[in-house]
Amino acid sequence: MEKVILTGDRPTGRLHIGHYVGSLRRRVELQNSGEYDKIFVMIADAQALTDNFDNPDKVRENIIQVALDYLSVGIDPEKTSIFVQSAVPELTELTFYYMNLVTVQRLQRNPTVKTELEMRHFEGGTPTGFFCYPISQAADITLFKATTVPVGEDQKPMLELTNEIVRRFNHIYGGNVLVEPKILLPDNQACMRLPGTDGKAKMSKSLGNCIYLSDSAKELKKKVNSMFTDPEHLTIESPGHLEGNTVFTYLDAFCEDKDFADFLPEYKNLDEMKAHYTRGGLGDGTCKKFLYNVLNSRFEPMRERRAYWEQRIPEVIEILRKGTEAARERGIKTLEEVKQQMRMFDFK
């Protein structure tokens, strides 16, 4: 069986540091590992319309911004097909068929859907498209027969539903046309769900607590300096607490031993720094300065790659066109197999 990756993002804005540690960084590693036969990365513009239906320009404009973010982190169009969801109509048809395999009650129990609904507070009721987007995600994954889906922890319920649909489809219609994917979570616990800069559990564009991959060095420094730390750490001498301290959560996600040699040589590693902070004698300002230097060293190459591609937008559009052609080619083949298994009428 082929080893295939499918993953993607909604183009509702620029991608942030949470996307990077949750999935983007791993995508690049997997892409360069040589272990996978095909890799598809989707810009989910149709899904973004489920809660931005009244602002299509926002979605359209951010397609290029997300593509630039992908290229900036090291997604290589020679190894990975980057495609636009709405340009693959087979996804819509497969979603329609899957709707018969999932109950309303099952969707209502989905914890990710519950969380998203609480955040959005739709006026006048929940759009049906938004309520059903887990089914759309299942179509996204299975149309390409993905065997691996690298995502953040909050997407686990989506993968569970996808596998339920796969099993139900194969049981009802026979055969093994559809493939059950495996979720690939970040291997660093701190990366499972990176908090916002304000210490809130979820980093969100709408909450304004994000560090964007495209932020300048000046913007990055300003956001790091405003980060939530330990409210009880009132003086440098006071013992500090690590739990809930956003600065140290980010250091857990990004810091390596070599960073201390480069930016804070009085410590050998993060454990030494944490020990000093918890016993007292280490100020938040020093911690934030170190975090800024660590993050900036990771961001600088991304900024350079983004600046390169920003001057070549027609080439970026061509990358999306070619990636979408590759996605459609695979999608058409899978959909034909699905319809044949369902014994749909064929005019050929």
C-alpha positions in Angstrom: 0.0 0.0 0.0 1.2 3.5 -0.8 2.1 5.8 2.1 0.2 9.0 1.5 0.0 12.2 3.6 -3.0 14.6 3.5 -3.1 17.7 5.6 -4.0 21.3 5.2 -5.3 24.6 6.6 -8.2 27.0 6.3 -7.3 30.3 4.5 -8.9 32.6 7.0 -5.7 34.5 7.7 -1.9 34.1 7.9 -0.7 31.0 9.7 0.7 31.3 13.2 3.3 29.7 15.4 0.7 27.3 16.7 0.2 25.9 13.2 4.0 25.6 12.9 4.6 23.5 16.0 1.3 21.6 15.7 1.8 20.5 12.1 3.9 22.6 9.7 7.2 21.7 11.2 6.4 18.0 11.1 5.1 18.3 7.5 8.5 19.5 6.3 10.3 16.7 8.2 8.0 14.1 6.7 8.3 15.6 3.2 12.1 15.4 3.4 12.2 12.0 5.0 11.7 10.2 1.7 9.4 7.7 3.4 6.1 8.8 1.7 5.0 8.1 -1.9 2.7 11.1 -2.2 2.1 14.2 -0.1 -0.9 16.5 -0.5 -1.3 19.8 1.4 -4.7 21.4 1.0 -5.7 25.1 1.2 -9.3 24.5 2.5 -11.0 27.5 1.0 -14.4 25.8 0.7 -14.3 24.7 4.3 -13.4 28.3 5.3 -16.6 29.5 3.7 -18.7 27.5 6.2 -18.2 30.3 8.7 -17.1 33.1 6.4 -19.8 32.7 3.7 -20.6 36.5 4.0 -16.9 37.5 3.4 -15.6 35.4 0.4 -13.0 38.1 -0.4 -11.3 37.3 2.9 -11.0 33.7 2.0 -9.9 34.3 -1.5 -7.2 36.8 -0.6 -5.8 34.5 2.1 -5.2 31.6 -0.3 -2.0 33.2 -1.5 -1.0 34.2 2.0 -1.3 30.6 3.2 0.6 29.4 0.1 3.4 31.9 1.0 3.4 30.6 4.5 3.8 27.0 3.2 6.7 27.9 1.0 8.3 30.0 3.7 8.5 27.1 6.2 10.0 24.8 3.6 7.2 23.0 1.8 8.7 22.0 -1.5 6.4 22.0 -4.5 8.7 19.5 -6.2 7.9 17.0 -3.4 4.5 18.1 -2.2 1.3 18.9 -4.1 -0.2 22.1 -2.7 -3.8 22.4 -4.0 -6.9 24.5 -3.5 -9.9 22.6 -2.1 -12.7 24.3 -4.1 -10.9 23.4 -7.4 -11.4 19.7 -6.7 -15.1 19.1 -7.1 -14.8 15.4 -6.4 -14.5 16.4 -2.7 -17.9 17.9 -2.7 -19.5 14.8 -4.3 -17.8 12.5 -1.8 -18.9 14.7 1.1 -22.5 14.3 -0.1 -22.3 10.5 -0.1 -20.8 10.5 3.3 -23.6 12.5 4.8 -25.8 9.4 4.6 -23.3 7.5 6.9 -23.3 9.9 9.8 -26.1 10.9 12.1 -26.9 14.4 13.4 -26.5 13.0 16.9 -23.0 11.8 16.1 -22.0 15.2 14.9 -23.4 16.9 18.0 -21.2 14.8 20.2 -18.0 15.9 18.4 -16.0 17.8 21.0 -14.1 19.9 18.3 -17.4 21.0 16.8 -18.7 21.9 20.3 -15.6 24.0 21.0 -15.8 25.8 17.6 -19.5 26.6 18.1 -18.9 28.0 21.5 -16.2 30.3 20.1 -18.1 31.6 17.1 -21.6 32.4 18.6 -23.4 32.3 15.2 -26.3 34.7 15.1 -29.4 33.3 13.7 -28.3 29.7 14.1 -25.5 27.4 13.0 -24.9 27.1 9.3 -25.4 23.5 8.1 -22.2 23.6 6.2 -20.2 24.4 9.4 -22.0 21.8 11.4 -21.1 19.2 8.8 -17.5 20.2 8.2 -16.2 17.0 10.0 -17.8 15.0 7.2 -16.1 17.3 4.6 -12.8 16.6 6.4 -13.4 12.9 6.1 -13.9 13.3 2.4 -10.7 15.4 2.1 -8.7 12.6 3.8 -10.2 9.6 2.1 -10.4 10.9 -1.5 -6.6 10.8 -1.6 -6.4 7.5 0.3 -4.2 9.2 2.9 -2.6 6.8 5.3 -1.1 9.5 7.6 -2.6 12.8 8.7 -0.2 15.1 10.7 -2.4 17.4 12.8 -2.7 19.0 16.2 -4.3 17.2 19.2 -7.6 19.2 18.7 -8.2 17.3 15.4 -8.2 13.8 17.0 -12.1 13.7 17.0 -12.1 14.4 13.3 -9.8 11.5 12.6 -12.0 9.2 14.7 -15.0 10.2 12.8 -13.2 9.7 9.5 -12.3 6.1 10.5 -15.9 5.5 11.5 -17.0 6.5 8.1 -14.4 4.4 6.4 -15.5 1.3 8.3 -19.2 1.9 7.8 -18.7 2.5 4.0 -16.6 -0.6 3.6 -19.1 -2.7 5.6 -22.2 -1.5 3.7 -20.8 -1.5 0.2 -18.2 -4.2 0.6 -14.5 -4.3 -0.4 -11.8 -2.1 0.9 -12.0 0.9 -1.4 -11.4 3.4 1.5 -8.4 3.5 3.7 -8.3 4.1 7.5 -5.8 6.9 8.1 -3.6 7.2 11.2 -3.2 10.4 13.1 0.4 11.8 13.6 0.6 14.1 16.6 3.5 16.3 17.5 6.1 14.4 19.4 6.7 17.3 21.8 4.0 17.5 24.5 4.3 21.3 24.6 3.5 21.4 20.9 0.2 19.5 21.3 -1.7 22.7 21.9 0.4 25.8 22.1 -1.4 28.5 24.2 -1.9 32.1 23.0 0.5 34.8 24.1 -2.0 35.9 26.7 -1.9 32.5 28.4 -5.3 31.4 27.1 -5.6 27.7 26.2 -6.3 28.3 22.5 -4.3 30.4 20.1 -6.7 32.1 17.8 -6.7 34.7 15.1 -10.0 36.1 16.4 -8.6 36.4 20.0 -5.6 38.4 18.8 -3.1 36.3 20.8 -1.1 34.9 17.9 2.5 35.2 16.7 2.3 34.9 12.9 5.0 33.2 10.9 5.2 36.3 8.7 5.7 38.7 11.7 8.7 41.0 11.4 11.5 40.9 14.1 10.0 44.1 15.6 6.5 42.6 15.8 7.9 39.4 17.2 9.8 41.2 20.0 6.7 43.2 20.9 4.6 40.1 21.2 7.1 38.2 23.2 7.6 41.1 25.6 3.9 41.2 26.3 3.6 37.5 27.0 1.8 36.2 30.1 4.2 34.7 32.6 3.7 34.1 36.4 1.5 36.7 38.0 3.1 35.9 41.4 6.6 36.4 40.2 6.6 40.1 41.3 10.4 40.5 41.8 13.5 38.9 40.4 14.2 37.3 43.7 10.7 35.7 44.0 10.4 32.0 43.3 8.7 31.6 39.9 6.2 29.0 38.7 6.4 27.2 35.4 2.9 25.9 35.2 0.8 28.1 33.0 3.8 30.3 32.2 3.6 30.9 28.5 7.2 31.9 28.1 8.4 28.5 29.4 5.7 26.6 27.4 7.1 28.2 24.2 10.7 27.4 25.3 9.6 23.8 25.8 8.3 23.8 22.2 11.3 25.5 20.5 14.4 25.6 22.7 17.4 23.4 22.0 20.6 23.0 24.1 22.6 24.8 21.4 20.5 27.9 21.8 22.0 28.5 25.3 25.5 28.5 23.8 24.3 31.1 21.3 22.1 33.3 23.5 22.4 32.5 27.2 25.7 30.8 27.9 25.3 30.9 31.7 23.0 27.9 31.4 23.7 24.6 29.7 20.1 23.6 29.0 16.5 24.5 29.7 16.4 22.4 32.9 19.1 24.6 34.5 17.2 27.7 33.5 14.0 26.4 34.9 15.6 25.4 38.2 17.0 29.0 38.6 13.6 30.5 37.8 11.7 28.4 40.3 14.1 29.0 43.2 14.2 32.8 42.4 16.9 35.1 41.0 15.9 35.0 37.4 13.8 37.8 35.9 11.0 37.5 33.4 12.8 40.0 31.2 15.8 37.8 30.8 13.5 34.8 30.0 11.6 36.8 27.3 14.8 38.1 25.7 16.1 34.6 25.4 12.8 33.3 24.0 12.8 36.2 21.5 16.3 35.2 20.3 15.4 31.6 20.0 12.2 32.3 18.0 13.9 34.9 15.8 16.6 32.5 14.9 13.9 30.1 13.6 11.8 32.8 11.9 14.6 34.6 10.0 15.0 31.9 7.3 11.3 31.8 6.9 11.1 35.6 6.4 13.8 35.3 3.8 12.0 32.6 1.9 8.7 34.4 2.1 10.2 37.6 0.8 11.6 35.6 -2.2 8.2 34.2 -3.1 6.4 37.5 -2.5 8.3 38.8 -5.5 7.1 35.8 -7.6 3.3 35.6 -7.1 2.7 34.3 -10.7 5.0 31.4 -9.9 3.1 30.7 -6.7 -0.2 30.6 -8.6 1.4 28.1 -11.1 2.5 26.0 -8.1 -1.1 25.9 -6.9 -2.4 25.1 -10.4 0.0 22.1 -10.8 -0.7 20.9 -7.3 -4.4 21.0 -7.9 -4.1 19.1 -11.2 -2.2 16.3 -9.3 -4.9 16.3 -6.6 -7.7 16.1 -9.1 -6.1 13.2 -11.0 -6.0 11.1 -7.8 -9.4 12.3 -6.7 -11.1 11.4 -9.9 -9.7 7.8 -9.7 -10.8 7.3 -6.1 -14.3 8.7 -6.7 -14.8 6.4 -9.7 -13.9 3.4 -7.4 -16.3 4.7 -4.7 -19.2 5.0 -7.1 -18.5 1.7 -8.6 -18.5 0.1 -5.2 -21.8 1.9 -4.4 -23.2 0.5 -7.7 -24.1 4.0 -8.9 -25.5 4.2 -12.4 -22.8 4.8 -15.1 -23.6 6.4 -18.5 -20.3 5.3 -20.0 
